[in-house]
Amino acid sequence: MKSLNRVEISRSALIHNFQKCRQLAGEAAILPLVKADGYGHGMIECARVFASQGAAAFGVAEAIEGVRLREAGITQPVLVLVGVMPQTLADIVIARLTPVVTDASILPPLSRLAGASGIELGVHLKVDAGMGRQGVLPADFSDLVQAVLKAPHLRLDGVMAHFPLADDRQSGNSVEVLRTFQETTAMLADLGCGKCCLHLANSGGLFYVAGARLDMVRPGIALYGYYPDGAAGAAAALQPRLRPVMRYLTRIIQVRRVPAGSGLGYCHLFTTARPSTIAVLPVGYANGYLRNLTAKAEVLIGGRRAPVVGRISMNLTLVDVTDLPETRVGDEVVLLGRQGQAEITADEIAGWMGTINYEVLCLFGQLNARVMVD
């Protein structure tokens, strides 16, 4: 049995977006971010597609994600970006993952475990060049580098930082962050370090910040078809544009004809002003279609828009199809994506929800059955 609700993931769109990032990256290597289950698109399936296109490495949040990639046959380096703690070190060493180190306290136990396994483990260091969230401050960078160089069984493979405002093209912050990062990492040669990989650019850095490509770039949202500055970025984008990867579908399970003056759903938030035809959909906030979409969202049926009416509940949503041609039980309904010439984007849904496209994709993708298409 299959759920009536499903998320389609377009393999061809993933490839198109990777190649767009490849074009912008120039000589820089590409590290796709596949954390958060590939932003809701399926971590393993997306990683396999990106690997086939030449991805140099992958980025995950927690060690357990990296272990799953290894179990799925991914052999490229996998950077554990935020979850390097004593409890995760054994998994990191066993799976030959690449920990991103933010302070020296983790180095002694990491070195011991690597030595016990008979390996030299590569690490990347994270500099807080202006993000203000995680990493070593520039003033303490030299001490951390020297701690790595002195640790047996560890090898310094890279240094990274993160842009906080790369999605704002008008901000001068990204130039300052880039300058701080370059000034900080310039001391590597004086510290006796050989060549290591410097990387800073997320999707915003790749698309909007000149000079930020360095040795490697770390696109995330762009690989899944959306711009880091949302609808504004999509409107301003040059051809070829990114292609949204995700499509979220359901089916009509009932068509009801109700008289004028009928209250619909919890709290009767909507009352019909005319005799109306209402389509019932088997989707609700349990599927990521949140209550705050009530009285805001629209769906596509037969390539035309229809408004959501009444309170969205856990498993049911009502749609007014009075003005559409004959609708029937079993008709396809598109909540996100294209149907015919019409399209509802994650940016539009994010506007209705008061959030960003990242959250929409993660919600829908992780709460529904997914299938890779084309």
C-alpha positions in Angstrom: 0.0 0.0 0.0 1.2 3.5 -0.8 0.2 6.8 0.9 -2.1 9.1 -1.0 0.4 11.8 -0.2 3.9 11.7 -1.8 6.9 13.8 -2.6 8.5 13.5 -6.0 12.2 14.2 -6.3 13.5 15.0 -9.8 16.8 13.4 -10.6 17.3 15.6 -13.7 16.7 18.8 -11.7 19.3 17.7 -9.2 21.8 17.2 -12.0 20.9 20.5 -13.6 21.4 22.4 -10.4 24.7 20.7 -9.7 26.0 21.6 -13.1 24.8 25.2 -12.5 26.9 25.3 -9.3 29.8 23.6 -11.1 29.8 26.4 -13.7 29.8 29.1 -11.0 32.4 27.4 -8.9 35.1 27.5 -11.6 38.1 25.5 -10.4 36.8 25.1 -6.9 35.7 21.6 -5.7 32.0 21.1 -4.8 30.9 19.8 -1.4 27.1 19.3 -1.5 25.3 19.7 1.8 23.1 16.7 2.3 22.4 17.3 6.0 18.8 17.3 7.2 18.1 14.3 5.0 19.2 16.2 1.9 17.0 19.3 2.9 14.1 16.8 2.9 15.0 15.4 -0.6 16.6 12.2 0.6 20.2 12.2 1.7 21.4 9.0 0.3 19.6 9.2 -3.1 20.8 12.8 -3.6 24.3 12.0 -2.5 24.5 9.2 -5.1 23.3 11.6 -7.8 25.8 14.3 -6.8 28.6 11.7 -6.6 27.9 10.6 -10.1 28.3 14.3 -11.2 31.7 14.7 -9.5 31.1 15.9 -6.0 34.4 16.1 -4.1 33.0 15.6 -0.6 29.8 15.9 1.3 28.6 17.8 4.3 26.4 16.5 7.1 25.4 17.8 10.5 25.8 14.7 12.7 28.1 11.7 12.6 25.1 9.3 12.3 24.3 10.9 8.9 27.9 10.3 7.8 27.7 6.7 8.9 24.6 6.2 6.8 26.3 7.6 3.8 29.2 5.2 4.3 26.8 2.3 4.7 25.2 3.3 1.4 28.5 3.1 -0.4 29.5 6.8 -0.5 33.4 6.9 -0.5 34.1 10.7 -0.8 35.2 12.6 2.3 32.2 13.4 4.6 32.5 16.5 6.8 30.7 16.4 10.1 29.9 20.1 10.4 28.3 20.6 13.9 28.1 17.3 15.8 31.6 16.6 16.9 31.4 15.6 20.6 33.1 12.9 22.7 30.0 10.6 22.2 30.4 10.8 18.4 34.2 10.3 18.1 34.2 6.6 17.8 31.7 6.6 15.0 33.7 9.3 13.2 36.9 7.3 13.4 35.3 3.9 12.5 33.5 5.4 9.5 36.6 7.5 8.5 34.5 10.7 8.6 36.1 14.2 8.7 35.3 16.1 11.9 35.1 19.9 11.8 36.9 21.0 14.9 35.9 24.2 16.7 38.2 24.0 19.8 41.2 22.1 21.0 39.4 20.1 23.8 38.3 17.4 21.4 41.7 16.8 19.9 43.3 14.5 22.6 40.5 11.9 22.6 40.2 12.1 18.8 43.9 11.5 18.4 43.8 8.5 20.8 41.0 6.9 18.9 42.6 7.4 15.6 45.9 5.9 16.9 44.0 2.9 18.3 42.5 2.3 14.9 45.9 2.7 13.2 45.0 5.6 11.0 45.8 9.2 10.4 42.6 11.1 10.5 42.1 14.4 8.6 40.3 17.2 10.3 39.0 20.6 9.2 39.0 23.6 11.5 36.2 26.1 11.8 36.9 29.8 12.2 34.3 32.3 13.5 35.0 34.9 10.9 31.8 36.8 11.7 29.0 34.3 11.9 29.1 34.5 15.7 27.7 31.0 16.1 30.5 28.4 16.2 34.2 28.1 15.7 37.5 29.5 16.9 38.0 33.2 17.0 40.7 34.6 14.7 42.8 35.6 17.7 42.9 31.9 18.9 43.4 30.3 15.4 47.1 29.9 15.6 46.9 28.0 18.9 44.3 25.6 17.5 46.4 25.0 14.4 49.4 24.2 16.4 47.4 21.9 18.6 46.4 19.9 15.6 49.9 19.8 14.2 51.2 18.5 17.6 48.5 15.8 17.9 49.7 12.4 16.7 47.5 10.6 14.2 45.7 13.8 13.1 46.2 15.7 9.9 45.0 19.3 9.1 43.2 18.9 5.8 41.1 22.1 5.7 39.9 25.3 7.3 36.3 26.7 6.9 34.1 29.5 8.0 30.5 30.5 7.3 28.7 33.6 5.8 25.9 35.0 8.0 24.5 37.4 5.4 25.4 36.0 2.0 21.8 36.0 1.0 21.7 39.8 1.3 23.3 41.2 -1.8 23.2 44.7 -0.5 25.1 44.0 2.7 28.8 44.7 3.0 29.1 42.0 5.7 30.2 39.2 3.3 33.2 41.2 2.1 34.3 41.7 5.7 33.8 38.0 6.6 35.8 37.0 3.5 38.6 39.4 4.4 38.7 38.2 8.0 38.9 34.6 6.8 41.7 35.3 4.4 43.7 37.3 6.9 43.3 34.5 9.5 44.2 31.7 7.2 47.2 33.6 5.7 49.2 32.5 8.8 49.0 28.8 7.9 52.2 29.0 5.9 54.1 30.6 8.8 52.8 27.8 11.1 54.4 25.2 8.9 51.2 23.9 7.3 51.3 22.3 3.9 48.5 22.8 1.4 45.0 22.5 3.0 41.6 23.2 1.6 40.0 26.6 2.3 36.3 26.9 2.0 33.7 29.5 2.9 31.0 29.9 0.3 27.5 28.5 0.9 24.9 28.9 -1.8 24.8 32.7 -1.2 28.5 33.0 -1.2 28.8 31.0 -4.4 26.1 33.0 -6.2 26.6 36.5 -4.8 30.0 37.0 -3.2 32.9 37.7 -5.6 36.2 36.0 -4.6 34.5 33.6 -2.2 35.0 30.4 -4.2 38.5 29.6 -2.8 39.4 25.9 -2.9 35.9 24.5 -2.4 32.3 25.6 -2.2 29.5 24.2 -0.1 26.1 24.7 -1.9 23.0 23.6 -0.1 19.6 25.2 -1.0 20.8 25.9 -4.6 21.3 22.2 -5.3 17.6 21.7 -4.5 16.5 24.4 -6.9 16.0 27.5 -4.8 17.9 30.7 -4.3 19.1 31.7 -0.8 17.3 35.0 -1.0 14.1 33.3 -2.0 11.7 34.7 -4.5 13.8 37.8 -5.0 16.8 35.7 -6.1 14.6 33.6 -8.4 13.2 36.8 -10.0 16.7 38.2 -10.6 18.3 35.0 -11.7 20.0 34.7 -15.1 19.5 31.8 -17.4 19.8 28.9 -17.0 17.9 29.2 -13.8 17.9 26.7 -11.0 15.1 24.1 -11.2 13.1 23.1 -8.1 13.6 19.5 -7.4 10.6 18.7 -5.1 7.0 18.2 -6.1 4.4 17.4 -3.3 1.2 15.7 -4.4 -2.0 14.3 -2.9 -5.4 13.1 -4.2 -9.0 14.2 -3.7 -10.7 11.7 -1.4 -14.2 13.2 -1.4 -16.1 15.9 -3.3 -18.9 17.5 -1.2 -21.6 20.0 -2.3 -22.8 22.2 0.5 -25.3 25.0 0.7 -24.6 28.7 1.4 -24.1 29.4 5.1 -22.2 26.1 5.8 -19.5 26.3 8.5 -16.5 24.2 7.5 -14.0 22.5 9.8 -12.7 23.2 13.3 -14.0 26.4 14.8 -16.0 27.1 11.6 -13.4 29.6 10.5 -14.9 29.6 7.0 -18.5 29.8 6.2 -19.7 29.4 2.6 -21.3 32.5 1.1 -22.8 30.6 -1.8 -23.6 27.0 -2.7 -20.1 25.5 -2.9 -18.2 22.4 -4.0 -15.6 21.4 -1.5 -12.8 18.9 -2.2 -11.4 17.0 0.8 -7.7 16.2 0.8 -6.0 13.6 3.0 -3.2 15.9 4.1 -2.7 18.2 7.2 -0.1 19.3 9.7 1.0 15.8 10.4 2.3 15.8 6.8 4.0 19.2 7.2 1.1 21.2 5.8 0.9 23.4 8.8 -2.1 25.1 10.4 -0.8 28.5 9.7 -1.4 27.9 6.0 -5.1 28.1 6.9 -6.9 30.8 4.8 -3.7 31.5 2.9 -2.7 28.5 0.9 -3.7 27.5 -2.6 -3.3 24.2 -4.5 -3.3 23.2 -8.1 -6.1 21.0 -9.5 -6.2 20.4 -13.3 -3.6 23.1 -13.7 -5.7 25.8 -12.0 -5.5 27.3 -8.5 -8.0 26.6 -5.8 -8.0 28.1 -2.3 -7.7 26.2 1.0 -10.7 27.0 3.2 -11.5 26.2 6.8 -9.0 25.2 9.5 -6.2 22.8 8.3 -6.4 19.8 10.6 -4.0 16.9 11.4 -4.9 14.8 8.4 -7.5 16.7 6.4 -7.6 19.9 4.3 -10.6 21.4 2.5 -10.3 23.2 -0.8 -13.0 25.3 -2.6 -13.3 23.9 -6.1 -16.6 25.6 -6.9 -15.1 27.6 -9.8 -13.2 24.7 -11.3 -14.4 22.3 -14.0 -15.8 19.0 -12.7 -13.5 17.6 -10.0 -13.6 14.0 -9.0 -12.4 11.7 -6.3 -8.9 10.5 -7.2 -7.9 13.7 -9.1 -4.3 14.7 -8.5 -3.7 17.8 -6.4 -0.3 19.6 -6.3 0.6 21.3 -3.1 4.1 22.2 -4.2 5.4 22.2 -7.7 4.2 22.5 -11.2 1.0 21.2 -12.8 0.5 22.1 -16.4 1.6 25.7 -16.8 0.8 26.6 -13.2 3.3 26.4 -10.3 3.4 26.8 -6.6 6.9 27.3 -5.3 8.5 26.8 -1.9 9.1 30.5 -1.8 5.4 31.2 -2.2 4.5 28.7 0.5 7.2 30.2 2.8 5.6 33.5 2.4 2.2 32.1 3.5 3.9 30.4 6.4 6.1 33.3 7.4 9.3 31.3 7.0 11.9 30.5 4.4 12.1 28.0 1.6 14.5 25.8 3.5 12.0 25.0 6.2 9.2 24.3 3.7 11.3 21.7 1.8 12.5 20.0 5.0 8.9 19.8 6.4 7.4 18.3 3.3 10.2 16.0 2.4 10.8 14.5 5.8 7.2 13.9 6.7 6.0 12.2 3.5 6.9 9.2 1.3 9.4 10.2 -1.4 10.0 8.8 -4.8 12.8 9.7 -7.2 11.5 10.4 -10.7 13.0 10.8 -14.2 
